[in-house]
Amino acid sequence: MSHNFRKRLLNGEVLVGSMVTIASPEIAEIMAGVGFDWLFIDSEHSPINPRGAQAVLQAAGRDCSCVIRIPAVDEVWIKKALDMGADGIIAPQVNSAAQAEGIVRMCKYPPAGTRGVGIGRAHKYGLEFKAYMERANDEITVILQAETRRAVRNISEIVKVPGIDAIFIGPYDLSACLGKMGQLDDPEVKHAIAAIAEASREAGVRLGIFGATPEAVQPFLQQGFTLVAIGSDGLHMAHGAGRTLDSVKG
């Protein structure tokens, strides 16, 4: 855990990251070396398992903030993600305030929550157990994804749950749920995103979003979104390789 990600987020810094979908320490090391503010380690849609996620964290180093998107709202995955040293979690498919409350509890040690006590990389394998336990509840970042019609309907209640640090909009899942797959400029999709953003701002909750390209996230940065993930390791390699090939073959 890099110790300052949540503080930077809550202070309103613009944090630019990218998604990691390949469990390669070398790729993670390169991504961290580029200078991204944070890495979005995706275990929901990629084959990254707990061992792979920890390898990515180790390669990224403690100076690069890393957040793990868990594959489902699952207590075991939350414990593993945090014990291996992630700065926080992104919980997908959060659709109600009750669900949000449960996630926050699972991320916090007693008495604030129900997080189980183990010893792992986050605690330097026991060498800094006491220090980690004392600061974890204040430093772990809890990010929830709003990406369904139901989430939009319940967003005003969701964002009022204490302990939520940011709402991260999944634009592609949201558009698909609305029957407008990938049509991010469709009025209904834009209205849903705007509703999520308005409720989050009113509650003082930070806003995040994914975009495949820098151009895709620019409008949201202008609207006050401060947590953005641009592209992925695979996309960066594919686009870079494609440009190289095109430059040679014309």
Phi, psi and omega in degrees: 000132186274359169076349184230003184297310182298320179298316179296319179298310183292335178282354176087015176294146173279118184247113184257122181229190177210160183271139175250120183238355182244125184281062180244116177302324181296316179295317179299321180296319177294315181300318178293321181293334178299327179111015175303145178293330181202160175240135180261099182274114188261109175254006178275309185254357179249169178278012181295123177257178182304317180296318178295321179296319179293322177298321177295316178300316181296320181289323180294329178086165184282351178271352178248118181293137181226133177237136182258125169276113181288155184289337180197166177286093190222126184298321181297315180295321179298314179299314182296314182300316182284321180293333179277358171106015176293151177287343179173187180233153168248119181262122181277161170054049177269121191239356182209160177295322179298318178296318179298318179299319180296320179295314179301315180300319182290342180268350185248138174288153175301148006273357182287337182204206186232016182302131179289153183260117176226181178234123182210202182299324180302328182264014188052043175058031177106341183292331179234036184302309184297315182297318180295316181299326182287331185253346189303315183298333180271342188249340179289133183261130180248113182240130181246143178264133173251113188210020179223164177300320180295321178297318178298317181297327185255009190298326181298326178279323181299312186289348178275354181290123180298140177101352177277126182264328181203152170252125181251119183276129173264092189295328183283317176296320180297315180295323179295319180297330180272004181077022183230053186312117176073000182269072188289345177265001178295138183305321181293320179294315180297323179294319179296317178297318180296323179294318178297315182296316182297315180295320180295315179299317181298329181270357181075026180259134181293156184243138177225160179200154175261143173219141182290335183224163175301323180297327182292329183267345184304314179300326182284326174298321179292337179270002176099007173292137184240352181239105183235144173241123184247118176064194181213168178304315180296316179296318180299317180293316182297314181292318179296316178295320179297317179296320178299314180297316181297323182293333180273317184270352178077000000 
